[in-house]
Amino acid sequence: MIRGFVKFSLNIGILFVLFCGLGLISPLQAYDVIPVAHGGELFGTIKFRGVPPSNEIFRETKTPEFCGSTVQAETFIVNPENNGIKNVVILIENIERGKKPIISTLVVENRHCHFVPHVQFGMVGNSFEIRNSDPVLHNTHLHLEDVTLLNVAMPPKGRNVKKNILQKGIVKINCDAHKFMQGWVLISENPYSAVTDQEGNFAISDIPPGNYKVKVWHEGIPVQEKEITVTSDKKTNLSIELAIK
C-alpha cells in the first residue's frame, strides 16, 4: 500500500514538473506583505492617438427580446472630450514585497448580455465568482491562452460559481451562447495594477521606491512597456498615447 502511494506521488510530481516545463502550469510565486510607509505613486492619463475605430456590431438572434436585436462591442471606449481611453490596464512587474492586496474575489457578472466589469485586474491567490443577473441562460468560459480554466452554464437565478486563481496571465472570458459577450481579467503576482476610468485616468499607490518595468495593456492595441523610477513620497506621471499600429 505504501509502495503504491509512493509510486503515485512520484508520478504526480513528474507530471507537475513536465507541465511546468511546457508552460501549462505556472508555480505560485511568493509575495510578501510589508509596511510601505514612504511609498510612491504612479498616476497618469492614457489617451488614444487619432480617431478610434468603430466598435463591431453583432446581430443577436437567440435572445433578442432581452439582449436586443443588435449589440455593440465594448472594445474602444474613448472619451470625446480628452481622448482618454477606458479599460486600459497598467501593471507594474517584479514587485515581490509590498502593500496588502485589497481584492480577494473578482466578480464576473453576466448583466444585460455583457460581462461586468468588461476589464479588471487581479492577483494570483484571488478567486473568481461568476454570477448571472439576467433572466436568460448564459455560458461563462474562462480561458488562459488555449487552456480552459472554467466553462460553466449559468442558468437564470442559478447558484454563483467560484474558482481559485492559481497562475498569472491574461484571462479571456466568453459566452458560448452569446458570441458577442467578451471580457478580460489580467492576473499578476502582485497587487500593483490599475484600470483606467471613463476619462483614461489611473493611479497606483504605496509603491516601494525603485526602478520598474510597466506594462500597458488594451484588448485592441499592442502592449507597450515603459521603464519608470518610483521615489519615496512622490508622484510619478505616466501619461501616454496609444495607437493601433
Secondary structure in CASP SS format (residue, H / E / C, confidence):
PFRMAT SS
TARGET T0000
AUTHOR 0000-0000-0000
METHOD secondary structure of the structure
MODEL  1
M C 1.00
I H 1.00
R H 1.00
G H 1.00
F H 1.00
V H 1.00
K H 1.00
F H 1.00
S H 1.00
L H 1.00
N H 1.00
I H 1.00
G H 1.00
I H 1.00
L H 1.00
F H 1.00
V H 1.00
L H 1.00
F H 1.00
C H 1.00
G H 1.00
L H 1.00
G C 1.00
L C 1.00
I C 1.00
S C 1.00
P C 1.00
L C 1.00
Q C 1.00
A C 1.00
Y C 1.00
D E 1.00
V E 1.00
I C 1.00
P C 1.00
V C 1.00
A C 1.00
H C 1.00
G C 1.00
G E 1.00
E E 1.00
L E 1.00
F E 1.00
G E 1.00
T E 1.00
I E 1.00
K E 1.00
F E 1.00
R C 1.00
G C 1.00
V C 1.00
P C 1.00
P C 1.00
S C 1.00
N C 1.00
E C 1.00
I E 1.00
F E 1.00
R E 1.00
E C 1.00
T C 1.00
K C 1.00
T C 1.00
P H 1.00
E H 1.00
F H 1.00
C H 1.00
G C 1.00
S C 1.00
T E 1.00
V E 1.00
Q E 1.00
A C 1.00
E C 1.00
T C 1.00
F C 1.00
I C 1.00
V E 1.00
N C 1.00
P C 1.00
E C 1.00
N C 1.00
N C 1.00
G E 1.00
I E 1.00
K C 1.00
N C 1.00
V C 1.00
V E 1.00
I E 1.00
L E 1.00
I E 1.00
E C 1.00
N C 1.00
I C 1.00
E C 1.00
R E 1.00
G E 1.00
K C 1.00
K C 1.00
P C 1.00
I C 1.00
I C 1.00
S C 1.00
T E 1.00
L E 1.00
V E 1.00
V E 1.00
E E 1.00
N E 1.00
R E 1.00
H C 1.00
C C 1.00
H E 1.00
F E 1.00
V E 1.00
P C 1.00
H C 1.00
V E 1.00
Q E 1.00
F E 1.00
G E 1.00
M E 1.00
V C 1.00
G C 1.00
N C 1.00
S E 1.00
F E 1.00
E E 1.00
I E 1.00
R E 1.00
N E 1.00
S C 1.00
D C 1.00
P C 1.00
V C 1.00
L C 1.00
H E 1.00
N E 1.00
T E 1.00
H E 1.00
L E 1.00
H E 1.00
L E 1.00
E C 1.00
D C 1.00
V E 1.00
T E 1.00
L E 1.00
L E 1.00
N E 1.00
V E 1.00
A E 1.00
M E 1.00
P C 1.00
P C 1.00
K C 1.00
G C 1.00
R C 1.00
N C 1.00
V E 1.00
K E 1.00
K E 1.00
N E 1.00
I C 1.00
L C 1.00
Q C 1.00
K C 1.00
G E 1.00
I E 1.00
V E 1.00
K E 1.00
I E 1.00
N E 1.00
C C 1.00
D C 1.00
A C 1.00
H C 1.00
K C 1.00
F C 1.00
M C 1.00
Q E 1.00
G E 1.00
W E 1.00
V E 1.00
L E 1.00
I E 1.00
S E 1.00
E C 1.00
N C 1.00
P C 1.00
Y C 1.00
S E 1.00
A E 1.00
V E 1.00
T C 1.00
D C 1.00
Q C 1.00
E C 1.00
G C 1.00
N E 1.00
F E 1.00
A E 1.00
I E 1.00
S E 1.00
D E 1.00
I E 1.00
P C 1.00
P C 1.00
G E 1.00
N E 1.00
Y E 1.00
K E 1.00
V E 1.00
K E 1.00
V E 1.00
W E 1.00
H E 1.00
E C 1.00
G C 1.00
I E 1.00
P E 1.00
V E 1.00
Q E 1.00
E E 1.00
K E 1.00
E E 1.00
I E 1.00
T E 1.00
V E 1.00
T C 1.00
S C 1.00
D C 1.00
K C 1.00
K E 1.00
T E 1.00
N E 1.00
L C 1.00
S C 1.00
I E 1.00
E E 1.00
L E 1.00
A C 1.00
I C 1.00
K C 1.00
END
